[in-house]
Amino acid sequence: MERKKYVIVVAGGRGERMGAAIPKQFLLLGGIPILQRSINAFVEAVPEAKIITVLPSDQIEEWKTLCCRYAFDTVPQIVVPGGITRFHSVKNALAKVPDGAIVAVHDGVRPFPGKDFLRGLFEKISKGNPVTPDGRPAGTPAIRALIPCRAVTDTIHNTAGPDPDRSTLLAAQTPQLFLSEEIKRAYKSGYDTSFTDDASVAAANGMPLSFTEGERLNIKITTPEDLALAEKLLRF
């Protein structure tokens, strides 16, 4: 029996580096909110997946208004209030995900993951990870955590010591995919400032990570320069 699919789209930040009057996930990209584009990528690629959107509690009503304004209110979403950190936001969302599923965690300001890319990620982690008819994991997991990455091509300097070998470095992207029962178990641990993404939470709790090739254009929009680049990418 195939595992059900869930997608957690994390948009719990304020976007201070963007310097805009509204949160960056609500800024328009090609005439619609960035967050809408990020969610819609999964709706189109994996329509059977359930979407969980994480937002600051004081932005939930604004998001509902935007969904109506931009004809996105027909897309089913479970909207969850975020926490004080990304860790706490994801933990809140995982409470809505059952065991025996596959869950992808994605940045709400990464609007360009390709359809084939997303389908391929789910296929890779689904293969060999079935569940029994009552939803319990069946057999030994083939892949527990699947992390898309890109090789680091820039020269990296370490001001505190020897420069690292960039051939050993990978730049992680999202979505990061997990067996739900395992990532939920990892998130039951206490928060640590070393947690920078879901993969770091998983690794700190002994979960083996599998890596796969990311996409060059799967960029995260953080600064005004990123937004300008994203607008140009829409034209191609």
Secondary structure per residue as TSV (DSSP state, phi and psi in degrees):
chain	resnum	aa	ss	phi	psi
A	1	M	-	360.0	133.5
A	2	E	-	-79.4	143.2
A	3	R	-	-70.6	145.5
A	4	K	E	-72.3	158.8
A	5	K	E	-115.7	135.9
A	6	Y	E	-129.8	147.1
A	7	V	E	-128.0	120.5
A	8	I	E	-99.2	118.1
A	9	V	E	-106.3	113.2
A	10	V	E	-93.5	115.6
A	11	A	-	-135.1	49.1
A	12	G	-	-94.1	1.8
A	13	G	-	-89.6	173.9
A	14	R	-	-102.0	-20.4
A	15	G	-	71.2	44.2
A	16	E	G	-59.3	-35.1
A	17	R	G	-68.5	-20.0
A	18	M	G	-73.8	-29.4
A	19	G	T	69.0	23.7
A	20	A	-	-97.1	164.6
A	21	A	S	-77.3	-16.8
A	22	I	S	-124.1	160.3
A	23	P	-	-56.9	143.7
A	24	K	G	-61.5	-30.4
A	25	Q	G	-66.5	-18.3
A	26	F	G	-96.7	-6.2
A	27	L	S	-63.8	148.5
A	28	L	E	-83.0	138.2
A	29	L	E	-130.2	110.2
A	30	G	T	62.6	31.7
A	31	G	T	90.3	-1.7
A	32	I	E	-135.9	157.9
A	33	P	E	-61.0	144.3
A	34	I	H	-55.2	-43.8
A	35	L	H	-60.6	-39.0
A	36	Q	H	-61.4	-43.4
A	37	R	H	-62.4	-40.2
A	38	S	H	-64.8	-44.3
A	39	I	H	-67.7	-42.9
A	40	N	H	-63.4	-26.0
A	41	A	H	-58.2	-40.1
A	42	F	H	-77.4	-37.7
A	43	V	H	-57.8	-40.0
A	44	E	H	-78.3	-37.2
A	45	A	H	-84.7	-39.2
A	46	V	-	-132.7	70.3
A	47	P	T	-62.2	-20.7
A	48	E	T	-79.5	-10.8
A	49	A	S	-74.6	142.9
A	50	K	E	-87.4	134.7
A	51	I	E	-100.3	128.9
A	52	I	E	-118.7	117.9
A	53	T	E	-105.5	126.6
A	54	V	E	-107.0	124.2
A	55	L	E	-137.4	154.5
A	56	P	-	-56.3	142.2
A	57	S	G	-56.9	-32.8
A	58	D	G	-82.2	2.0
A	59	Q	G	-112.5	-1.6
A	60	I	H	-64.4	-44.5
A	61	E	H	-65.1	-36.8
A	62	E	H	-63.4	-39.2
A	63	W	H	-65.4	-40.2
A	64	K	H	-61.9	-39.9
A	65	T	H	-63.5	-43.4
A	66	L	H	-65.3	-38.2
A	67	C	H	-60.7	-40.6
A	68	C	H	-67.5	-42.9
A	69	R	H	-65.1	-36.2
A	70	Y	T	-108.2	26.2
A	71	A	T	55.6	42.9
A	72	F	-	-115.8	6.2
A	73	D	T	-76.8	-7.4
A	74	T	T	-86.4	-7.9
A	75	V	S	-86.9	116.9
A	76	P	-	-64.6	131.6
A	77	Q	-	-139.8	144.4
A	78	I	E	-98.8	114.0
A	79	V	E	-97.0	126.4
A	80	V	E	-122.4	135.2
A	81	P	E	-70.4	138.6
A	82	G	-	-78.2	177.2
A	83	G	-	-112.4	-165.9
A	84	I	S	-75.4	-19.2
A	85	T	S	-136.3	170.7
A	86	R	H	-59.5	-40.2
A	87	F	H	-54.3	-48.6
A	88	H	H	-69.7	-32.8
A	89	S	H	-64.6	-47.4
A	90	V	H	-64.5	-39.9
A	91	K	H	-59.8	-41.4
A	92	N	H	-60.4	-42.1
A	93	A	H	-70.1	-37.5
A	94	L	H	-62.6	-22.6
A	95	A	T	-64.3	-18.4
A	96	K	T	-93.9	-0.6
A	97	V	S	-106.6	127.9
A	98	P	-	-77.6	161.8
A	99	D	T	-65.7	159.5
A	100	G	T	78.9	15.6
A	101	A	E	-115.0	172.6
A	102	I	E	-108.1	130.5
A	103	V	E	-123.6	130.6
A	104	A	E	-106.0	135.1
A	105	V	E	-114.1	123.0
A	106	H	E	-130.1	144.4
A	107	D	E	-71.5	131.6
A	108	G	T	-66.8	-12.1
A	109	V	T	-112.8	31.0
A	110	R	-	-114.5	88.3
A	111	P	-	-88.2	-0.4
A	112	F	-	-117.0	25.5
A	113	P	-	-68.5	132.3
A	114	G	-	-73.4	154.7
A	115	K	H	-60.8	-48.1
A	116	D	H	-63.9	-37.9
A	117	F	H	-60.4	-48.9
A	118	L	H	-65.8	-45.1
A	119	R	H	-60.6	-40.6
A	120	G	H	-63.0	-39.0
A	121	L	H	-62.2	-47.1
A	122	F	H	-64.5	-38.1
A	123	E	H	-64.7	-41.0
A	124	K	H	-63.6	-44.4
A	125	I	H	-81.2	-23.5
A	126	S	H	-71.2	-35.6
A	127	K	T	-63.0	121.9
A	128	G	T	82.0	6.8
A	129	N	-	-124.8	61.0
A	130	P	-	-78.9	173.2
A	131	V	B	-127.6	161.7
A	132	T	-	-76.8	167.0
A	133	P	T	-56.0	-25.3
A	134	D	T	-92.7	10.9
A	135	G	S	90.3	7.4
A	136	R	-	-88.5	145.5
A	137	P	B	-57.2	139.1
A	138	A	-	-116.3	117.2
A	139	G	S	82.9	179.7
A	140	T	S	-79.2	129.5
A	141	P	-	-60.4	135.2
A	142	A	S	-80.4	-46.0
A	143	I	-	-134.1	127.1
A	144	R	S	-98.3	-33.3
A	145	A	E	-143.8	127.4
A	146	L	E	-120.4	118.0
A	147	I	E	-118.0	115.8
A	148	P	E	-76.3	136.8
A	149	C	E	-141.5	158.7
A	150	R	E	-122.2	145.7
A	151	A	E	-65.7	144.4
A	152	V	-	-83.2	121.0
A	153	T	-	-103.9	-23.4
A	154	D	S	-74.2	153.1
A	155	T	-	-73.5	130.8
A	156	I	-	-106.8	128.5
A	157	H	-	-110.8	134.3
A	158	N	-	-106.0	109.9
A	159	T	T	-72.2	-12.3
A	160	A	T	-100.7	-2.2
A	161	G	S	177.2	-159.6
A	162	P	S	-61.3	144.8
A	163	D	-	-66.3	139.0
A	164	P	-	-74.4	157.7
A	165	D	-	-81.2	112.1
A	166	R	G	-66.2	-17.8
A	167	S	G	-68.3	-16.6
A	168	T	G	-98.6	0.5
A	169	L	-	-102.4	143.5
A	170	L	E	-129.8	141.8
A	171	A	E	-98.5	113.6
A	172	A	E	-76.6	145.2
A	173	Q	-	-118.3	-178.8
A	174	T	S	-126.0	157.4
A	175	P	-	-78.0	147.5
A	176	Q	E	-106.8	129.1
A	177	L	E	-109.5	143.2
A	178	F	E	-143.7	155.8
A	179	L	E	-72.0	126.7
A	180	S	H	-61.2	-39.8
A	181	E	H	-65.9	-28.3
A	182	E	H	-81.3	-42.5
A	183	I	H	-71.7	-31.3
A	184	K	H	-64.1	-39.9
A	185	R	H	-63.9	-41.3
A	186	A	H	-63.8	-38.1
A	187	Y	T	-75.7	-6.0
A	188	K	T	-79.1	-11.1
A	189	S	S	-73.4	166.2
A	190	G	-	-72.6	158.9
A	191	Y	-	-71.7	144.0
A	192	D	-	-135.3	140.5
A	193	T	T	-65.7	-13.9
A	194	S	T	-78.1	-8.9
A	195	F	-	-76.7	107.7
A	196	T	-	-105.0	-20.2
A	197	D	S	-156.1	-176.4
A	198	D	H	-71.0	-32.4
A	199	A	H	-61.9	-37.8
A	200	S	H	-69.2	-33.2
A	201	V	H	-66.3	-45.1
A	202	A	H	-61.7	-47.7
A	203	A	H	-63.6	-38.4
A	204	A	H	-65.1	-20.0
A	205	N	T	-107.4	21.6
A	206	G	T	82.0	11.9
A	207	M	-	-83.9	124.7
A	208	P	-	-68.3	138.4
A	209	L	-	-103.4	138.6
A	210	S	E	-111.7	141.3
A	211	F	E	-116.4	147.2
A	212	T	E	-141.4	162.0
A	213	E	E	-67.7	129.7
A	214	G	-	-84.7	-171.2
A	215	E	-	-113.7	137.2
A	216	R	T	-60.9	-37.8
A	217	L	T	-91.0	6.3
A	218	N	-	-82.5	64.5
A	219	I	-	-85.2	156.1
A	220	K	-	-103.3	126.9
A	221	I	-	-89.9	110.4
A	222	T	-	-122.8	-33.0
A	223	T	S	-122.1	166.4
A	224	P	H	-57.9	-33.2
A	225	E	H	-65.7	-37.9
A	226	D	H	-63.3	-41.0
A	227	L	H	-65.6	-40.2
A	228	A	H	-63.2	-40.6
A	229	L	H	-64.1	-42.4
A	230	A	H	-60.8	-40.4
A	231	E	H	-61.1	-38.7
A	232	K	H	-68.3	-37.3
A	233	L	H	-64.3	-30.4
A	234	L	T	-64.1	-22.9
A	235	R	T	-82.6	-7.7
A	236	F	-	-106.9	360.0
